[in-house]
Amino acid sequence: MPPANSIWAHFNKLGHVSGFRQARAQCKYCNFEVNAAANKCIAHFKICPQASITILQGYFGSDFQPNARQRINSQSSSGSTGQNNVAVTRTTLQSSQTSINSFVDRISSAEQAELELLFAQAVYQCGLFLSLPELESIKTLFQKLRPSFKLPSRNVLSTTLLDKVYDNTKNEVNSLIDSANYVCLISDGW
């Protein structure tokens, strides 16, 4: 039988509690209940707001320092009742949660237009066929890369975007010619 973990000096084993499949343990400092597994108890003990830094350093080592949020919880809840401690912990957890909106891919119309133009430039520079955005594998690839980006149609690729890329390229070449002292044209034909 393996030696008992020293974490149990900081937890009371409750045994099986109704409503739970696994045995439970209760923190001696804040009365928080967890599964009676050493790793679960250790994970809670690292963030326990009622355990003093001295006690934590005694278990985890003298160089252990709880993070700033843990210190705030520990200081604000010292000398308070268990209910206040739960309120402080819940408030801290709620403020650290991110909104579901941050997980949804959204794209502005300006970004959509910029990405369409970049896609068109890539198609033209590589000499790819204009029906490329209609291939299922390309649709799937871009759906995985950026779900909110809508590939331009073959018609848009061959008209509107082609005109924009042509104008941009023409303006760029004209500005290079205007700024050059000398221009040399070389032609090759069959």
SEDO-877483 format. One record per residue (C-alpha): x, y, z; residue number from 0. Coordinates in Angstrom, 1 decimal. Example, Ala and Ser with C-alpha at 12.3 -4.5 7.8 and 13.67 -1.06 7.14 Angstrom:
@xx = 12.3; yy = -4.5; zz = 7.8; num = 0 .
@xx = 13.7; yy = -1.1; zz = 7.1; num = 1 .
This chain:
@xx = 0.0; yy = 0.0; zz = 0.0; num = 0 .
@xx = 1.5; yy = 3.4; zz = -1.0; num = 1 .
@xx = 2.3; yy = 5.9; zz = 1.8; num = 2 .
@xx = -0.4; yy = 8.3; zz = 2.8; num = 3 .
@xx = -0.1; yy = 11.8; zz = 1.2; num = 4 .
@xx = 0.6; yy = 14.6; zz = 3.6; num = 5 .
@xx = -2.2; yy = 16.6; zz = 2.0; num = 6 .
@xx = -4.6; yy = 14.7; zz = 4.3; num = 7 .
@xx = -3.4; yy = 16.8; zz = 7.2; num = 8 .
@xx = -5.3; yy = 19.7; zz = 5.7; num = 9 .
@xx = -8.5; yy = 17.8; zz = 4.7; num = 10 .
@xx = -11.1; yy = 15.8; zz = 6.5; num = 11 .
@xx = -12.2; yy = 12.6; zz = 4.7; num = 12 .
@xx = -16.0; yy = 12.6; zz = 4.5; num = 13 .
@xx = -16.4; yy = 9.2; zz = 2.7; num = 14 .
@xx = -19.3; yy = 8.7; zz = 0.4; num = 15 .
@xx = -21.8; yy = 11.5; zz = 0.3; num = 16 .
@xx = -25.2; yy = 11.1; zz = -1.3; num = 17 .
@xx = -25.3; yy = 12.7; zz = -4.7; num = 18 .
@xx = -21.7; yy = 11.9; zz = -5.5; num = 19 .
@xx = -20.1; yy = 8.7; zz = -6.9; num = 20 .
@xx = -16.7; yy = 9.2; zz = -5.4; num = 21 .
@xx = -15.8; yy = 9.7; zz = -1.8; num = 22 .
@xx = -15.5; yy = 13.4; zz = -0.7; num = 23 .
@xx = -13.0; yy = 15.4; zz = 1.4; num = 24 .
@xx = -13.5; yy = 18.8; zz = 3.1; num = 25 .
@xx = -10.8; yy = 21.5; zz = 3.4; num = 26 .
@xx = -10.1; yy = 22.2; zz = 7.1; num = 27 .
@xx = -9.6; yy = 25.9; zz = 6.3; num = 28 .
@xx = -12.5; yy = 26.9; zz = 4.1; num = 29 .
@xx = -14.8; yy = 23.8; zz = 4.3; num = 30 .
@xx = -14.7; yy = 23.5; zz = 0.5; num = 31 .
@xx = -15.6; yy = 19.9; zz = -0.6; num = 32 .
@xx = -13.8; yy = 18.1; zz = -3.4; num = 33 .
@xx = -13.4; yy = 14.5; zz = -4.5; num = 34 .
@xx = -11.3; yy = 12.6; zz = -2.1; num = 35 .
@xx = -8.4; yy = 12.3; zz = -4.5; num = 36 .
@xx = -5.0; yy = 13.7; zz = -3.5; num = 37 .
@xx = -4.5; yy = 15.6; zz = -6.7; num = 38 .
@xx = -8.0; yy = 17.3; zz = -6.4; num = 39 .
@xx = -7.2; yy = 18.2; zz = -2.8; num = 40 .
@xx = -3.8; yy = 19.6; zz = -3.8; num = 41 .
@xx = -5.3; yy = 21.6; zz = -6.6; num = 42 .
@xx = -7.8; yy = 23.2; zz = -4.2; num = 43 .
@xx = -5.2; yy = 23.7; zz = -1.5; num = 44 .
@xx = -3.0; yy = 25.8; zz = -3.9; num = 45 .
@xx = -5.9; yy = 28.3; zz = -4.2; num = 46 .
@xx = -7.6; yy = 28.0; zz = -0.8; num = 47 .
@xx = -8.4; yy = 31.6; zz = 0.3; num = 48 .
@xx = -8.4; yy = 30.7; zz = 4.0; num = 49 .
@xx = -5.1; yy = 28.9; zz = 4.2; num = 50 .
@xx = -2.3; yy = 31.2; zz = 5.4; num = 51 .
@xx = 0.8; yy = 31.6; zz = 3.3; num = 52 .
@xx = 2.8; yy = 30.0; zz = 6.1; num = 53 .
@xx = 0.7; yy = 26.8; zz = 5.9; num = 54 .
@xx = 0.9; yy = 26.8; zz = 2.1; num = 55 .
@xx = 4.7; yy = 27.2; zz = 2.2; num = 56 .
@xx = 4.9; yy = 24.4; zz = 4.7; num = 57 .
@xx = 3.3; yy = 22.0; zz = 2.3; num = 58 .
@xx = 4.5; yy = 23.3; zz = -1.1; num = 59 .
@xx = 7.9; yy = 24.6; zz = -0.1; num = 60 .
@xx = 9.3; yy = 27.9; zz = 1.2; num = 61 .
@xx = 9.5; yy = 29.5; zz = -2.3; num = 62 .
@xx = 5.7; yy = 29.0; zz = -2.9; num = 63 .
@xx = 3.8; yy = 32.3; zz = -3.4; num = 64 .
@xx = 0.1; yy = 32.3; zz = -4.2; num = 65 .
@xx = -0.8; yy = 34.6; zz = -7.1; num = 66 .
@xx = -2.2; yy = 38.1; zz = -6.6; num = 67 .
@xx = -5.9; yy = 37.1; zz = -6.9; num = 68 .
@xx = -5.4; yy = 34.4; zz = -4.3; num = 69 .
@xx = -3.8; yy = 36.9; zz = -1.9; num = 70 .
@xx = -6.7; yy = 39.3; zz = -2.4; num = 71 .
@xx = -9.1; yy = 36.5; zz = -1.7; num = 72 .
@xx = -7.1; yy = 35.4; zz = 1.4; num = 73 .
@xx = -6.8; yy = 38.9; zz = 2.8; num = 74 .
@xx = -10.4; yy = 40.0; zz = 2.1; num = 75 .
@xx = -11.9; yy = 36.9; zz = 3.5; num = 76 .
@xx = -9.7; yy = 36.5; zz = 6.6; num = 77 .
@xx = -11.9; yy = 36.8; zz = 9.7; num = 78 .
@xx = -15.1; yy = 36.5; zz = 7.7; num = 79 .
@xx = -17.7; yy = 33.9; zz = 7.7; num = 80 .
@xx = -17.9; yy = 31.1; zz = 5.2; num = 81 .
@xx = -20.8; yy = 32.7; zz = 3.4; num = 82 .
@xx = -18.8; yy = 35.9; zz = 2.7; num = 83 .
@xx = -15.8; yy = 33.8; zz = 1.5; num = 84 .
@xx = -18.1; yy = 32.0; zz = -1.0; num = 85 .
@xx = -19.4; yy = 35.4; zz = -2.2; num = 86 .
@xx = -15.9; yy = 36.7; zz = -2.7; num = 87 .
@xx = -14.8; yy = 33.6; zz = -4.6; num = 88 .
@xx = -17.9; yy = 33.6; zz = -6.8; num = 89 .
@xx = -17.4; yy = 37.3; zz = -7.6; num = 90 .
@xx = -13.8; yy = 36.7; zz = -8.5; num = 91 .
@xx = -14.7; yy = 33.7; zz = -10.7; num = 92 .
@xx = -17.4; yy = 35.6; zz = -12.5; num = 93 .
@xx = -15.2; yy = 38.6; zz = -13.2; num = 94 .
@xx = -12.5; yy = 36.3; zz = -14.7; num = 95 .
@xx = -14.8; yy = 34.5; zz = -17.1; num = 96 .
@xx = -14.8; yy = 35.6; zz = -20.7; num = 97 .
@xx = -17.9; yy = 36.3; zz = -22.7; num = 98 .
@xx = -19.2; yy = 33.8; zz = -25.2; num = 99 .
@xx = -18.9; yy = 36.6; zz = -27.9; num = 100 .
@xx = -15.1; yy = 36.2; zz = -27.7; num = 101 .
@xx = -15.4; yy = 32.7; zz = -29.1; num = 102 .
@xx = -17.6; yy = 33.6; zz = -32.1; num = 103 .
@xx = -15.7; yy = 34.5; zz = -35.3; num = 104 .
@xx = -16.9; yy = 37.8; zz = -36.7; num = 105 .
@xx = -15.7; yy = 39.8; zz = -39.6; num = 106 .
@xx = -16.3; yy = 43.4; zz = -40.5; num = 107 .
@xx = -17.2; yy = 44.4; zz = -44.1; num = 108 .
@xx = -13.8; yy = 46.2; zz = -44.4; num = 109 .
@xx = -12.0; yy = 43.1; zz = -43.4; num = 110 .
@xx = -14.1; yy = 41.0; zz = -45.7; num = 111 .
@xx = -13.2; yy = 43.3; zz = -48.6; num = 112 .
@xx = -9.5; yy = 43.3; zz = -47.7; num = 113 .
@xx = -9.4; yy = 39.5; zz = -47.5; num = 114 .
@xx = -11.2; yy = 39.1; zz = -50.8; num = 115 .
@xx = -8.7; yy = 41.5; zz = -52.4; num = 116 .
@xx = -5.7; yy = 39.5; zz = -51.0; num = 117 .
@xx = -7.3; yy = 36.2; zz = -52.2; num = 118 .
@xx = -7.8; yy = 37.7; zz = -55.7; num = 119 .
@xx = -4.1; yy = 38.9; zz = -55.7; num = 120 .
@xx = -2.9; yy = 35.4; zz = -54.8; num = 121 .
@xx = -5.1; yy = 33.8; zz = -57.5; num = 122 .
@xx = -3.8; yy = 36.3; zz = -60.2; num = 123 .
@xx = -0.1; yy = 36.2; zz = -59.2; num = 124 .
@xx = 0.0; yy = 32.4; zz = -59.1; num = 125 .
@xx = -1.9; yy = 32.1; zz = -62.4; num = 126 .
@xx = -4.7; yy = 30.0; zz = -60.8; num = 127 .
@xx = -8.0; yy = 29.4; zz = -62.4; num = 128 .
@xx = -10.9; yy = 31.7; zz = -61.5; num = 129 .
@xx = -13.2; yy = 28.9; zz = -60.5; num = 130 .
@xx = -10.9; yy = 28.1; zz = -57.6; num = 131 .
@xx = -13.3; yy = 29.4; zz = -54.9; num = 132 .
@xx = -15.9; yy = 26.9; zz = -56.2; num = 133 .
@xx = -13.9; yy = 23.8; zz = -55.3; num = 134 .
@xx = -15.2; yy = 22.0; zz = -52.3; num = 135 .
@xx = -11.7; yy = 21.4; zz = -50.8; num = 136 .
@xx = -11.0; yy = 25.2; zz = -51.0; num = 137 .
@xx = -14.3; yy = 26.0; zz = -49.4; num = 138 .
@xx = -13.6; yy = 23.5; zz = -46.6; num = 139 .
@xx = -10.1; yy = 24.9; zz = -46.1; num = 140 .
@xx = -11.3; yy = 28.5; zz = -45.8; num = 141 .
@xx = -14.2; yy = 27.4; zz = -43.6; num = 142 .
@xx = -11.7; yy = 25.9; zz = -41.2; num = 143 .
@xx = -9.3; yy = 28.8; zz = -41.4; num = 144 .
@xx = -11.8; yy = 31.6; zz = -40.9; num = 145 .
@xx = -15.5; yy = 30.5; zz = -40.7; num = 146 .
@xx = -16.8; yy = 34.0; zz = -41.1; num = 147 .
@xx = -14.9; yy = 34.8; zz = -44.3; num = 148 .
@xx = -17.0; yy = 34.2; zz = -47.5; num = 149 .
@xx = -15.0; yy = 33.4; zz = -50.6; num = 150 .
@xx = -15.7; yy = 35.6; zz = -53.6; num = 151 .
@xx = -17.6; yy = 34.0; zz = -56.4; num = 152 .
@xx = -16.1; yy = 33.3; zz = -59.8; num = 153 .
@xx = -18.0; yy = 36.3; zz = -61.2; num = 154 .
@xx = -16.7; yy = 38.7; zz = -58.6; num = 155 .
@xx = -13.2; yy = 37.4; zz = -59.0; num = 156 .
@xx = -13.2; yy = 37.9; zz = -62.7; num = 157 .
@xx = -14.8; yy = 41.4; zz = -62.7; num = 158 .
@xx = -14.8; yy = 43.7; zz = -59.6; num = 159 .
@xx = -11.7; yy = 42.2; zz = -57.9; num = 160 .
@xx = -9.8; yy = 41.9; zz = -61.1; num = 161 .
@xx = -10.4; yy = 45.6; zz = -61.9; num = 162 .
@xx = -9.3; yy = 46.6; zz = -58.4; num = 163 .
@xx = -6.1; yy = 44.6; zz = -58.5; num = 164 .
@xx = -5.4; yy = 45.9; zz = -62.0; num = 165 .
@xx = -5.9; yy = 49.5; zz = -60.9; num = 166 .
@xx = -3.7; yy = 49.0; zz = -57.8; num = 167 .
@xx = -0.9; yy = 47.3; zz = -59.9; num = 168 .
@xx = -1.1; yy = 50.0; zz = -62.6; num = 169 .
@xx = -0.8; yy = 52.8; zz = -60.0; num = 170 .
@xx = 2.1; yy = 51.1; zz = -58.3; num = 171 .
@xx = 4.0; yy = 50.7; zz = -61.6; num = 172 .
@xx = 3.2; yy = 54.3; zz = -62.6; num = 173 .
@xx = 4.6; yy = 55.6; zz = -59.4; num = 174 .
@xx = 7.8; yy = 53.5; zz = -59.8; num = 175 .
@xx = 8.2; yy = 54.8; zz = -63.4; num = 176 .
@xx = 7.6; yy = 58.4; zz = -62.2; num = 177 .
@xx = 10.2; yy = 58.1; zz = -59.5; num = 178 .
@xx = 12.9; yy = 56.4; zz = -61.7; num = 179 .
@xx = 15.6; yy = 58.4; zz = -63.4; num = 180 .
@xx = 15.9; yy = 56.0; zz = -66.3; num = 181 .
@xx = 13.6; yy = 53.3; zz = -67.7; num = 182 .
@xx = 14.7; yy = 50.3; zz = -69.7; num = 183 .
@xx = 12.1; yy = 48.1; zz = -71.6; num = 184 .
@xx = 13.0; yy = 44.6; zz = -72.6; num = 185 .
@xx = 10.8; yy = 42.5; zz = -74.8; num = 186 .
@xx = 10.9; yy = 38.9; zz = -75.6; num = 187 .
@xx = 8.6; yy = 37.1; zz = -78.1; num = 188 .
@xx = 8.4; yy = 34.1; zz = -80.3; num = 189 .
